[in-house]
Amino acid sequence: MPDQVPPELTNARFDRLLKLQEGIAKERFEALTGSVVPVLFEEQNPRDPGLLNGRLESNAVVHVPGDAALIGTIRPVRLIKAHGFYFTGELTTL
């Protein structure tokens, strides 16, 4: 199509947007670090079978050491560390 935005400008705009979004996510995730939240466990982590992948109510991903028997359950998890767009956590009690 005529009059397209040059690829260099498109890439620069995308990079700025991605950097802004990473900063927003980092602030939001760091604010949750240390809190105990309900997590729905979905699957074993394909890279580390000792970890389970779960999701918070906000749909954020959290990796927690645990047994596959927890898949399909909702359990309280303490969010230990924010890693960009996901958390690591540990099972806990409320």
Backbone bond lengths (Angstrom), bond angles and torsions (degrees), N, CA, C in turn:
res aa  C-N    CA-C-N  psi(-1)  N-CA   C-N-CA  omega(-1)  CA-C   N-CA-C  phi
1 M - - - 1.450 - - 1.535 108.83 -
2 P 1.286 116.19 148.58 1.465 119.75 179.45 1.533 111.07 -73.19
3 D 1.331 114.28 159.94 1.469 122.34 173.79 1.532 113.47 60.95
4 Q 1.320 117.52 38.44 1.455 121.40 177.74 1.535 110.85 -79.04
5 V 1.314 115.99 151.42 1.467 121.23 175.72 1.529 106.95 -70.44
6 P 1.323 118.05 133.63 1.469 120.18 -178.98 1.537 111.16 -60.32
7 P 1.342 117.25 144.11 1.464 120.93 -178.63 1.525 113.54 -55.46
8 E 1.336 117.75 -35.02 1.469 120.10 -179.88 1.530 110.56 -62.41
9 L 1.319 116.42 -40.93 1.462 121.03 -179.73 1.534 110.40 -70.90
10 T 1.325 116.49 -41.51 1.467 120.80 177.11 1.529 110.11 -58.97
11 N 1.329 116.55 -46.88 1.468 120.79 -179.85 1.526 111.49 -63.88
12 A 1.315 117.26 -41.22 1.470 120.36 179.52 1.528 110.74 -64.17
13 R 1.327 116.70 -42.18 1.469 120.23 178.29 1.528 111.19 -64.19
14 F 1.326 116.24 -43.04 1.457 120.18 178.94 1.533 110.73 -62.50
15 D 1.322 117.16 -43.65 1.472 120.73 179.16 1.523 111.30 -60.81
16 R 1.346 117.46 -41.33 1.468 120.79 177.27 1.525 111.36 -63.46
17 L 1.323 116.03 -43.57 1.458 120.79 179.48 1.527 111.19 -63.74
18 L 1.320 117.26 -43.92 1.457 121.50 179.83 1.527 110.94 -63.61
19 K 1.318 117.68 -41.93 1.456 121.21 178.44 1.534 110.93 -63.12
20 L 1.315 116.86 -41.79 1.463 121.16 177.49 1.527 110.69 -62.54
21 Q 1.336 116.91 -45.93 1.459 120.83 -179.40 1.530 111.23 -64.78
22 E 1.314 118.10 -39.08 1.462 120.99 177.20 1.523 110.74 -61.55
23 G 1.329 117.36 -39.46 1.465 121.07 177.95 1.519 112.15 -65.28
24 I 1.341 116.18 -42.16 1.465 120.52 178.34 1.521 110.08 -64.20
25 A 1.323 117.61 -45.76 1.462 121.60 179.88 1.522 110.65 -62.40
26 K 1.315 116.98 -41.52 1.464 120.54 179.85 1.527 110.72 -60.65
27 E 1.327 117.43 -45.86 1.472 121.23 179.12 1.527 111.18 -61.26
28 R 1.324 116.83 -46.39 1.466 120.75 -178.58 1.519 111.19 -65.82
29 F 1.331 117.19 -42.45 1.457 120.64 -178.88 1.523 111.23 -69.31
30 E 1.322 117.71 -41.14 1.464 119.69 179.43 1.521 111.16 -64.55
31 A 1.324 117.73 -31.28 1.467 120.80 178.19 1.528 111.00 -66.49
32 L 1.334 118.08 -27.58 1.463 121.87 179.49 1.528 113.31 -86.86
33 T 1.330 116.65 -17.22 1.462 120.26 -176.87 1.525 110.12 -58.40
34 G 1.346 115.22 131.47 1.458 121.71 -178.98 1.515 113.08 96.73
35 S 1.321 117.64 -16.15 1.460 119.95 -179.26 1.532 110.76 -83.05
36 V 1.327 115.37 160.18 1.467 122.17 176.06 1.523 107.12 -105.72
37 V 1.349 115.08 124.91 1.466 121.26 -175.84 1.525 109.83 -134.72
38 P 1.340 117.47 154.68 1.461 119.45 174.64 1.529 110.26 -74.06
39 V 1.331 115.64 137.93 1.464 121.51 -179.42 1.526 108.60 -128.53
40 L 1.331 116.15 132.12 1.458 121.95 172.56 1.517 107.43 -91.59
41 F 1.331 116.32 118.39 1.461 120.60 -180.00 1.521 109.76 -84.49
42 E 1.349 115.70 127.66 1.457 121.45 -172.92 1.526 114.53 -107.58
43 E 1.333 117.11 -40.01 1.469 119.43 -173.07 1.521 110.80 -164.77
44 Q 1.339 114.67 165.65 1.457 118.95 170.32 1.516 107.69 -75.09
45 N 1.310 115.41 146.91 1.455 120.65 177.87 1.530 108.57 -69.31
46 P 1.338 118.38 124.77 1.462 119.89 -177.33 1.534 113.84 -64.67
47 R 1.316 117.46 -23.68 1.471 120.25 -179.63 1.520 112.57 -89.52
48 D 1.338 116.69 -24.05 1.464 121.04 -178.60 1.524 108.54 -144.41
49 P 1.339 118.03 100.35 1.459 120.49 -176.65 1.531 114.04 -64.09
50 G 1.322 118.40 -11.26 1.457 121.41 175.76 1.519 112.90 -79.74
51 L 1.334 116.44 -8.53 1.466 121.79 179.85 1.513 110.18 -110.36
52 L 1.325 115.19 147.91 1.459 121.86 171.77 1.520 108.72 -108.85
53 N 1.322 116.11 144.95 1.458 121.55 173.79 1.521 107.71 -97.19
54 G 1.314 115.89 132.33 1.453 120.95 177.64 1.516 110.22 -137.18
55 R 1.324 115.23 175.15 1.462 120.34 -179.89 1.517 110.65 -132.46
56 L 1.324 113.94 142.68 1.452 121.47 173.10 1.524 108.69 -82.19
57 E 1.324 116.89 171.75 1.465 120.58 176.15 1.528 111.60 -59.20
58 S 1.319 117.18 -28.31 1.464 121.80 179.20 1.527 112.37 -80.21
59 N 1.326 117.46 -0.87 1.456 125.62 -178.75 1.530 112.86 80.32
60 A 1.321 118.49 4.45 1.459 121.17 175.61 1.523 109.30 -68.09
61 V 1.320 115.93 146.49 1.459 122.17 -178.80 1.522 109.68 -88.88
62 V 1.344 115.06 143.31 1.460 121.03 174.71 1.525 108.15 -136.05
63 H 1.340 116.99 137.37 1.457 123.78 177.35 1.523 107.96 -105.58
64 V 1.337 115.54 126.17 1.465 121.44 -174.44 1.525 109.19 -134.00
65 P 1.343 118.17 133.83 1.463 118.22 172.33 1.528 109.29 -63.05
66 G 1.332 116.15 134.36 1.457 118.11 -179.72 1.507 112.57 177.55
67 D 1.313 114.84 171.77 1.456 123.86 -177.86 1.525 110.08 -90.83
68 A 1.320 116.81 147.56 1.462 121.85 -179.52 1.522 112.50 -59.86
69 A 1.326 118.76 -18.59 1.461 121.48 178.32 1.527 111.77 -62.84
70 L 1.335 117.86 -17.79 1.465 121.57 179.46 1.525 113.11 -79.93
71 I 1.333 117.65 -12.93 1.470 120.78 -178.21 1.525 109.20 -60.76
72 G 1.334 115.27 130.46 1.450 121.51 -178.51 1.519 113.92 91.94
73 T 1.339 116.76 -1.12 1.460 119.85 179.24 1.526 109.87 -108.90
74 I 1.321 114.88 162.29 1.466 121.68 174.59 1.520 106.59 -112.92
75 R 1.322 116.41 124.11 1.465 121.98 -177.56 1.521 109.92 -135.18
76 P 1.343 116.84 154.10 1.470 119.47 176.55 1.530 110.66 -74.50
77 V 1.313 114.57 136.64 1.473 122.03 -178.64 1.521 108.33 -133.28
78 R 1.327 115.37 135.00 1.468 120.67 171.95 1.527 107.15 -88.09
79 L 1.329 116.46 124.17 1.464 121.58 179.16 1.523 108.34 -79.15
80 I 1.320 116.29 115.13 1.465 122.13 -173.99 1.526 112.22 -88.31
81 K 1.345 116.26 -45.75 1.461 118.71 -174.67 1.524 110.29 -150.49
82 A 1.322 115.44 140.03 1.462 122.20 174.69 1.525 108.51 -92.40
83 H 1.320 116.01 133.30 1.474 122.36 -179.81 1.524 109.12 -124.40
84 G 1.282 118.69 70.42 1.463 119.90 -179.64 1.510 111.50 72.56
85 F 1.347 117.00 -97.13 1.455 120.85 -176.83 1.527 113.20 -110.06
86 Y 1.326 118.62 16.16 1.463 121.11 175.20 1.525 109.89 -150.10
87 F 1.340 115.66 167.63 1.463 122.74 178.29 1.519 110.74 -115.98
88 T 1.335 115.90 159.26 1.457 121.44 159.28 1.510 105.57 -111.28
89 G 1.340 115.58 147.82 1.452 119.42 -176.90 1.509 111.45 -150.39
90 E 1.342 114.76 -177.44 1.465 120.97 178.14 1.524 108.39 -140.71
91 L 1.333 114.71 144.60 1.451 119.88 176.19 1.509 109.26 -63.24
92 T 1.321 116.51 144.33 1.448 121.55 -179.41 1.529 108.79 -152.89
93 T 1.287 115.96 -179.16 1.462 121.06 172.07 1.514 107.59 -111.15
94 L 1.296 116.55 156.21 1.466 119.51 179.21 1.483 108.66 -70.52
